[in-house]
Amino acid sequence: MGKIKVHEFTTLDGVIDAPMWTMDYEFTDAMGAAIGGFMTSCTAILLGRTTYQEFAPAWSVRTVEDDPGAPFFNDTPKYVVSSTLEHADWNNSTVLGGYDADAIRRFKDGIDGDIYISGSGTLVRALLADGLVDELHLFVYPLAVGTGPRLFPEGAPKTTLALAATEAIDNGVVHLTYTPAAR
């Protein structure tokens, strides 16, 4: 059974929209090591439709020379949660169908290794609401942008998590790791 490990770039005010604001902060070796640290156990990638459609054209043309993460994204089996996407053409991609918590539990139980998610805000919100996220890795950037989609939008149900780790990164970003709170 795999753990679901979510990776989100976020602002201080919780915005997770297409993070163009990260470009103002150097992607340092320490940042790469932090992300790589929790990705190493992942043998599958789970994405929502929008993130899949953004990642596929961007990552499919990258090589290890362009980005050390390219082999992970291109070679690892990818699973897309979507009720509208009919096929997935990016290497090793499968459409799972629309979101169903029980189907995700079965998927999670059938994976040998952990499952990586990046972005995919709608999917992640549903997974959090259904208690299916095992690790939430937030990379908090030192700015507030005021508007945009948030991981925990106004009106969302209460979500209680336990802080598992903190790491200050040399570019001013803070990596916070959360796990489900003990019940």
VEXZAVEX-835628 format. One record per residue: residue number from 1; residue in three letters; z, x, y of N, C-alpha, C in turn. Coordinates in pm, whole numbers, plus 32768, in hexadecimal, padded with zeros to 4 digits. Example, Ala and Ser with C-alpha at 12.3 -4.5 7.8 and 13.67 -1.06 7.14 Angstrom:
BEGIN
PT     k     r   n.zz   n.xx   n.yy   ca.zz   ca.xx   ca.yy   c.zz   c.xx   c.yy
PT     1   Ala   830C   8527   7DC7    830C    84CE    7E3E   830C   8528   7EB6
PT     2   Ser   82C4   8505   7F1F    82CA    8557    7F96   8313   850A   8003
% end
This chain:
BEGIN
PT     k     r   n.zz   n.xx   n.yy   ca.zz   ca.xx   ca.yy   c.zz   c.xx   c.yy
PT     1   Met   8000   8054   7F8A    8000    8000    8000   8000   8058   807B
PT     2   Gly   7FA6   803D   80D5    7F9A    808B    814F   7FEA   8053   81C2
PT     3   Lys   8010   80AB   821A    8050    8082    8298   7FE4   806E   8300
PT     4   Ile   7FF7   800B   8356    7F9C    7FF9    83C6   7FD5   8045   843C
PT     5   Lys   7F86   80A7   846D    7FAD    80FB    84DE   7F50   80DF   8553
PT     6   Val   7F89   80A7   85BC    7F3B    8080    8631   7F48   80EB   869D
PT     7   His   7ED8   8109   86DE    7ED2    816B    874B   7E9A   8123   87C5
PT     8   Glu   7EE7   8123   8832    7EB9    80E5    88AF   7ED0   8142   8924
PT     9   Phe   7E6D   814D   897A    7E80    818A    89FD   7EA9   8119   8A59
PT    10   Thr   7F13   812D   8AA8    7F44    80C4    8B01   7F73   80FF   8B84
PT    11   Thr   7F75   80AB   8BE9    7FAB    80D2    8C6B   803F   80AC   8C6F
PT    12   Leu   8084   80D7   8CD8    8111    80B3    8CE8   8124   801C   8CEF
PT    13   Asp   80C0   7FD5   8D25    80CC    7F44    8D2D   808E   7EFD   8CB4
PT    14   Gly   8075   7F48   8C4A    804F    7F0C    8BCA   7FBD   7EEA   8BB5
PT    15   Val   7F65   7F16   8C0E    7ED7    7EF7    8BFF   7E9A   7F4F   8B92
PT    16   Ile   7E4E   7F10   8B38    7E0B    7F59    8ACB   7D74   7F47   8AD0
PT    17   Asp   7D42   7F12   8B3C    7CB2    7EFC    8B4C   7C66   7F7D   8B33
PT    18   Ala   7BE2   7F75   8B22    7B90    7FED    8B0E   7BC6   805B   8B6A
PT    19   Pro   7C07   80BE   8B2F    7C58    811D    8B7F   7C0A   8188   8BC9
PT    20   Met   7BB7   8160   8C26    7B6E    81C3    8C76   7BCF   8213   8CCD
PT    21   Trp   7C43   81DA   8CEA    7CA8    821E    8D3B   7CE0   829A   8CF7
PT    22   Thr   7CC9   82AA   8C74    7CF9    8322    8C30   7CAA   839E   8C5B
PT    23   Met   7C33   838A   8C94    7BDE    83FB    8CBA   7C1D   8452   8D27
PT    24   Asp   7C7C   841B   8D71    7CC1    8468    8DD8   7D29   84C8   8D9E
PT    25   Tyr   7D3E   84C1   8D1A    7DA3    8513    8CD7   7D5D   8562   8C68
PT    26   Glu   7D6D   85E4   8C6D    7D2C    863A    8C0B   7D59   8615   8B7D
PT    27   Phe   7CFB   860F   8B21    7D1B    85FC    8A93   7D3B   8686   8A5C
PT    28   Thr   7DBA   86A7   8A53    7DE6    872D    8A30   7DF4   873F   8998
PT    29   Asp   7E06   87BB   896F    7E1E    87D6    88E1   7E9C   878E   88B1
PT    30   Ala   7F01   8784   8907    7F7C    873E    88E1   7F62   86AA   88C9
PT    31   Met   7F0A   866E   891A    7EE6    85E2    8906   7E9D   85D2   8881
PT    32   Gly   7E3E   862B   8867    7DF5    8626    87E8   7E52   8637   8771
PT    33   Ala   7EB3   8692   877E    7F13    86A8    8710   7F6A   862D   86FA
PT    34   Ala   7F92   85EB   8766    7FE5    8573    875A   7F99   8504   8710
PT    35   Ile   7F1E   84EE   8737    7ECD    8486    86F6   7EAD   84AF   8667
PT    36   Gly   7E84   852B   8655    7E65    855C    85CF   7EDC   8556   8571
PT    37   Gly   7F53   8565   85A8    7FCC    8565    8556   7FE1   84E5   8508
PT    38   Phe   7FC3   8473   8543    7FD6    83F7    84F9   7F56   83C6   84B5
PT    39   Met   7EE4   8402   84D8    7E66    83DC    8498   7E52   8420   8410
PT    40   Thr   7E96   848E   83F7    7E7A    84DD    837F   7E90   8490   82FE
PT    41   Ser   7EEB   842F   82FE    7F04    83E2    8284   7EA9   8369   8278
PT    42   Cys   7E55   8353   82DB    7E00    82DB    82DD   7D7F   82F1   828E
PT    43   Thr   7D65   8292   8236    7CEC    8298    81E2   7C8F   8222   8200
PT    44   Ala   7CB4   81CF   8260    7C61    815D    8288   7C76   8143   831C
PT    45   Ile   7C0F   810A   835A    7C15    80E1    83E6   7C00   804B   83EB
PT    46   Leu   7C57   8005   8433    7C4C    7F75    8446   7C33   7F5B   84D9
PT    47   Leu   7BCB   7F0F   84F8    7BA6    7EF7    8583   7B85   7E64   859A
PT    48   Gly   7B9C   7E37   8614    7B69    7DB6    863E   7AD6   7DC5   8662
PT    49   Arg   7A91   7D55   866F    7A00    7D57    8689   79DB   7DA2   8707
PT    50   Thr   7A20   7D85   8776    79FA    7DC4    87F5   7A0A   7E5B   87EE
PT    51   Thr   7A7A   7E8A   87BB    7A8F    7F1B    87B1   7A2A   7F58   8751
PT    52   Tyr   7A0F   7F16   86E3    79A8    7F48    8686   7923   7F58   86CE
PT    53   Gln   78FC   7EF2   871A    787B    7EF7    875E   7878   7F61   87CD
PT    54   Glu   78EB   7F86   8802    78F1    7FF3    8864   78F4   807C   881F
PT    55   Phe   793F   8085   87B1    794D    8105    876B   78CE   812D   8721
PT    56   Ala   788C   80D0   86DF    781A    80F2    8689   77B0   8145   86D1
PT    57   Pro   777C   8119   8743    7716    816B    8783   774D   81ED   87BE
PT    58   Ala   77CC   81EC   87E5    7806    8264    8822   7826   82CF   87BA
PT    59   Trp   7866   82A8   874B    7890    830A    86E8   7822   8330   8687
PT    60   Ser   77C7   82D6   8668    7763    82F1    8600   7706   8366   8623
PT    61   Val   76F9   8386   86A1    76A2    83F5    86CA   76EF   8476   86E3
PT    62   Arg   7772   8471   86D8    77C3    84EA    86EF   77D0   853B   8670
PT    63   Thr   77D7   85BD   8684    77EF    861A    8615   7874   8660   862C
PT    64   Val   78A0   86AC   85CC    791D    86F6    85DA   7914   8759   864E
PT    65   Glu   789C   8788   866D    788B    87E2    86DE   78A3   8799   8762
PT    66   Asp   7881   8718   8766    7897    86C7    87DE   7929   869F   87ED
PT    67   Asp   7968   867F   877B    79F0    864A    877C   7A2C   865E   86F1
PT    68   Pro   7AA0   869F   86E7    7ADB    86B6    8664   7AFC   8636   8618
PT    69   Gly   7B05   85C5   865F    7B23    8546    861E   7AAA   8501   85E2
PT    70   Ala   7A31   8535   85FE    79B7    84F2    85D0   79B0   84E0   8539
PT    71   Pro   79D1   8544   84E8    79CA    852D    8457   7A27   84BC   8428
PT    72   Phe   7A9E   84B3   8462    7AF9    8446    843B   7AB8   83C0   8458
PT    73   Phe   7A87   83AE   84D1    7A4D    832C    84F7   79CC   830E   84AD
PT    74   Asn   797C   8371   8492    78FB    8359    8451   7903   834F   83BA
PT    75   Asp   795E   8398   837B    7963    839E    82E9   79C9   833E   82AB
PT    76   Thr   7A31   831B   82F2    7A9A    82C6    82BC   7A67   8237   82AF
PT    77   Pro   7A89   81F1   8244    7A62    8164    8237   7A9D   8112   82AB
PT    78   Lys   7A46   80BF   82E6    7A6D    806D    8357   7A63   7FDA   832F
PT    79   Tyr   7AC5   7F8B   8359    7ACA    7EFD    833B   7AD7   7EB2   83BE
PT    80   Val   7A83   7E4D   83CF    7A7D    7E04    844D   7AAD   7D76   8438
PT    81   Val   7B0F   7D4E   8489    7B3E    7CC4    8486   7AEE   7C77   84EF
PT    82   Ser   7A9B   7C1B   84BF    7A45    7BCE    851A   7A13   7B50   84D4
PT    83   Ser   7A16   7AE3   851D    79DD    7A67    84E8   794D   7A55   8517
PT    84   Thr   791D   7AAE   856F    7895    7A9F    85A5   7837   7B0E   857B
PT    85   Leu   7869   7B83   855C    7813    7BF3    8535   77E2   7BDD   84A6
PT    86   Glu   7760   7BE2   8492    7729    7BC6    840D   771A   7C43   83B8
PT    87   His   7703   7CB6   83F7    76F7    7D33    83AC   7724   7DA6   8406
PT    88   Ala   7746   7E12   83C5    7775    7E8A    840C   7721   7EFF   83DC
PT    89   Asp   76D5   7F3B   8435    7676    7FA3    840F   76AC   8032   8417
PT    90   Trp   771A   8046   845C    7752    80CC    8468   777E   80FB   83DE
PT    91   Asn   7766   8178   83BE    7785    81B4    833E   780C   8185   8306
PT    92   Asn   780B   8158   8288    7885    812F    8240   78CE   80BB   8283
PT    93   Ser   7886   805A   82B8    78C5    7FE8    82FC   78B3   7F67   82AD
PT    94   Thr   791D   7F15   82AD    791D    7E95    8268   795B   7E2C   82C3
PT    95   Val   791D   7DB7   82CA    7956    7D48    8315   79B1   7CFA   82B7
PT    96   Leu   7A30   7CE8   82E1    7A91    7CA1    828F   7A90   7C0A   82A5
PT    97   Gly   7A58   7BDE   8315    7A5E    7B51    8339   7AC4   7B3C   83A6
PT    98   Gly   7ADC   7ABE   83C8    7B3A    7A9D    8432   7BC9   7AC2   840F
PT    99   Tyr   7C1D   7AC6   8476    7CA8    7AEE    8462   7CF2   7A8A   840B
PT   100   Asp   7D35   7ABF   83A7    7D8A    7A71    834E   7DFB   7ACD   8323
PT   101   Ala   7E76   7AAB   8348    7EE8    7B04    832C   7EF7   7B22   8298
PT   102   Asp   7EE3   7ABF   8243    7EF0    7AD6    81B2   7E82   7B33   8180
PT   103   Ala   7E0A   7B24   81B4    7D9C    7B7D    818C   7DBA   7C0C   81B9
PT   104   Ile   7DF4   7C1C   822F    7E18    7CA3    825F   7E86   7CDD   8207
PT   105   Arg   7EE6   7C8C   81DD    7F4F    7CBE    8182   7F11   7CEF   8100
PT   106   Arg   7EB2   7CA2   80C8    7E70    7CCC    804C   7E1F   7D4B   8063
PT   107   Phe   7DD9   7D52   80D4    7D8D    7DCA    80F8   7DEB   7E42   80FE
PT   108   Lys   7E5A   7E32   8144    7EBD    7E9D    8155   7EF2   7ECA   80CC
PT   109   Asp   7F0E   7E6B   8074    7F41    7E8B    7FEE   7EDA   7ED5   7F99
PT   110   Gly   7E5A   7EC2   7FB7    7DF2    7EFF    7F66   7DC2   7F87   7F96
PT   111   Ile   7DF9   7FB7   8002    7DCE    8038    8039   7E29   80A7   8005
PT   112   Asp   7DEC   8112   7FD4    7E36    8188    7FAA   7E37   81E7   8021
PT   113   Gly   7EA5   81E9   8069    7EAF    8234    80E6   7ECD   81D3   8156
PT   114   Asp   7ED0   8206   81CF    7EF2    81B2    8242   7E74   8182   8289
PT   115   Ile   7E89   8125   82E4    7E1B    80E2    832B   7E2A   80FC   83C0
PT   116   Tyr   7DC2   812F   83FD    7DC1    8152    848B   7D7C   80E5   84DB
PT   117   Ile   7DBA   80BF   854B    7D7D    8062    85AA   7D85   80A0   8634
PT   118   Ser   7D17   809B   867C    7D14    80C6    8708   7CDB   8053   8759
PT   119   Gly   7D15   803E   87CF    7CE5    7FD0    8823   7CFA   7F4C   87DD
PT   120   Ser   7C8F   7EF9   87D6    7C93    7E7D    8789   7D07   7E23   87B3
PT   121   Gly   7D14   7E0D   8836    7D86    7DC4    886D   7D9F   7D3B   882F
PT   122   Thr   7D38   7CEB   881F    7D4A    7C66    87E5   7D7F   7C70   8757
PT   123   Leu   7D45   7CC8   8708    7D72    7CDE    867E   7E02   7D10   867C
PT   124   Val   7E21   7D72   86CF    7EA7    7DAD    86CF   7F10   7D45   86F8
PT   125   Arg   7EF0   7CF3   875B    7F4F    7C89    8783   7F6D   7C2D   870C
PT   126   Ala   7F07   7C07   86C1    7F1A    7BB0    864D   7F6C   7BF7   85E1
PT   127   Leu   7F4D   7C75   85C8    7F98    7CC2    8563   802B   7CD0   858A
PT   128   Leu   8045   7CEA   860A    80CF    7CF3    8639   8118   7C6E   8627
PT   129   Ala   80D6   7C01   864C    8113    7B7C    863F   8134   7B5B   85AE
PT   130   Asp   80E1   7B8E   8551    80F6    7B72    84C3   8147   7BDF   847C
PT   131   Gly   817D   7C3E   84C8    81D2    7CA6    848E   8188   7D06   8433
PT   132   Leu   810A   7D20   844E    80B9    7D74    83F6   80A6   7E03   8429
PT   133   Val   80D8   7E24   849F    80CC    7EAC    84D4   8145   7EFD   84A8
PT   134   Asp   812A   7F6D   8467    8196    7FC4    8437   81BC   8030   849C
PT   135   Glu   815A   8060   84E7    8173    80C2    8550   811B   80A1   85C8
PT   136   Leu   8158   809A   863D    810F    8083    86B9   811C   8101   870D
PT   137   His   80AB   8145   8721    80A8    81C1    876D   806D   81A3   87F7
PT   138   Leu   80C3   81A0   885B    8097    8186    88E4   8090   8209   8930
PT   139   Phe   801D   8224   896B    800B    8298    89C2   800B   8261   8A50
PT   140   Val   807C   8271   8A92    8094    8233    8B15   806B   8295   8B83
PT   141   Tyr   8006   826A   8BD1    7FD2    82BA    8C3F   8021   829C   8CBE
PT   142   Pro   803B   8300   8D11    8092    82EF    8D86   804C   82AD   8DFD
PT   143   Leu   801C   8236   8DE7    7FE1    81E9    8E54   7FE8   8155   8E33
PT   144   Ala   7FE1   8104   8E9B    7FDA    8073    8E8C   7F57   8048   8ECC
PT   145   Val   7F0D   7FF3   8E86    7E8A    7FC8    8EBA   7E8C   7F38   8EED
PT   146   Gly   7EF7   7EEF   8ED3    7F07    7E6A    8F0C   7EC9   7DF9   8EBF
PT   147   Thr   7E4E   7E09   8E90    7E0E    7D9B    8E48   7DC9   7DCF   8DCB
PT   148   Gly   7DB6   7D75   8D6F    7D71    7D95    8CF2   7DBD   7D5F   8C7B
PT   149   Pro   7D7D   7D5D   8C08    7DBF    7D2B    8B90   7E36   7D82   8B6B
PT   150   Arg   7E9F   7D41   8B41    7F19    7D87    8B1A   7F34   7D74   8A85
PT   151   Leu   7F76   7DD5   8A4A    7F9A    7DCA    89BD   7FFA   7D55   89AA
PT   152   Phe   8058   7D45   8A06    80B7    7CD7    8A02   80A3   7C83   8A7F
PT   153   Pro   8044   7C25   8A7B    8025    7BD7    8AF2   8092   7B71   8B12
PT   154   Glu   808F   7B42   8B8D    80ED    7ADB    8BB5   80E1   7A64   8B58
PT   155   Gly   8152   7A30   8B2D    8153    79BD    8AD3   814F   79E1   8A3F
PT   156   Ala   8140   7A62   8A20    813E    7A8C    8994   81C8   7A7A   8957
PT   157   Pro   81D0   7A67   88D3    8253    7A5A    8894   82A4   7ADC   88A0
PT   158   Lys   8325   7ACD   889C    837F    7B40    88A1   8362   7B9B   8829
PT   159   Thr   8359   7C1C   8844    8342    7C80    87DC   83AD   7CEB   87EA
PT   160   Thr   83FB   7CFF   8782    8464    7D64    8785   843C   7DD6   8728
PT   161   Leu   843E   7E4F   875F    8418    7EC6    8714   8488   7F2D   871C
PT   162   Ala   8483   7F8F   86C6    84E4    7FFD    86C8   849D   807E   86F0
PT   163   Leu   84D6   80C5   8750    849D    8145    877A   84B4   81AB   870C
PT   164   Ala   8447   81E6   86D9    8450    8247    866C   8441   82D6   869D
PT   165   Ala   83F5   82E9   870B    83DF    8371    873D   83A8   836D   87CB
PT   166   Thr   83C3   83D7   8814    8389    83E9    889A   8354   8478   88A4
PT   167   Glu   82EB   8486   88F2    82B2    850C    8906   8270   850E   8990
PT   168   Ala   829D   856A   89E3    825A    8580    8A64   81E6   85DF   8A4B
PT   169   Ile   8172   85B8   8A79    80FB    860A    8A65   80DE   8655   8AE7
PT   170   Asp   80A2   86C9   8ADA    808E    8723    8B4B   8030   86EF   8BB8
PT   171   Asn   7FF3   867D   8BA6    7F9B    8644    8C0E   7FDE   85D1   8C5A
PT   172   Gly   8061   85BD   8C45    80AB    8554    8C8B   80B5   84D2   8C3D
PT   173   Val   8075   84CA   8BCB    8078    8453    8B76   80F3   845B   8B1C
PT   174   Val   812B   83E7   8AFC    819C    83E1    8A9F   816E   8396   8A22
PT   175   His   8188   83D0   89AE    8168    8392    892D   81E8   8352   88F9
PT   176   Leu   81E6   82CE   88EE    8257    8282    88BA   822F   8248   8834
PT   177   Thr   8284   825C   87CF    826A    8223    874B   82D2   81B9   872F
PT   178   Tyr   82A1   8142   870C    82F9    80D1    86EA   82DC   80A4   865C
PT   179   Thr   8344   8072   861C    833A    8035    8598   837A   7FAA   85A0
PT   180   Pro   8367   7F58   8538    83A8    7ED5    853C   8440   7EE4   8547
PT   181   Ala   847D   7E8D   8593    850F    7E90    85A1   854E   7E5C   851F
PT   182   Ala   85C0   7E94   84FC    8609    7E64    8487   8634   7DD4   849F
PT   183   Arg   8625   7D84   843B    8648    7CF6    844C   86C7   7CD5   8405
% end
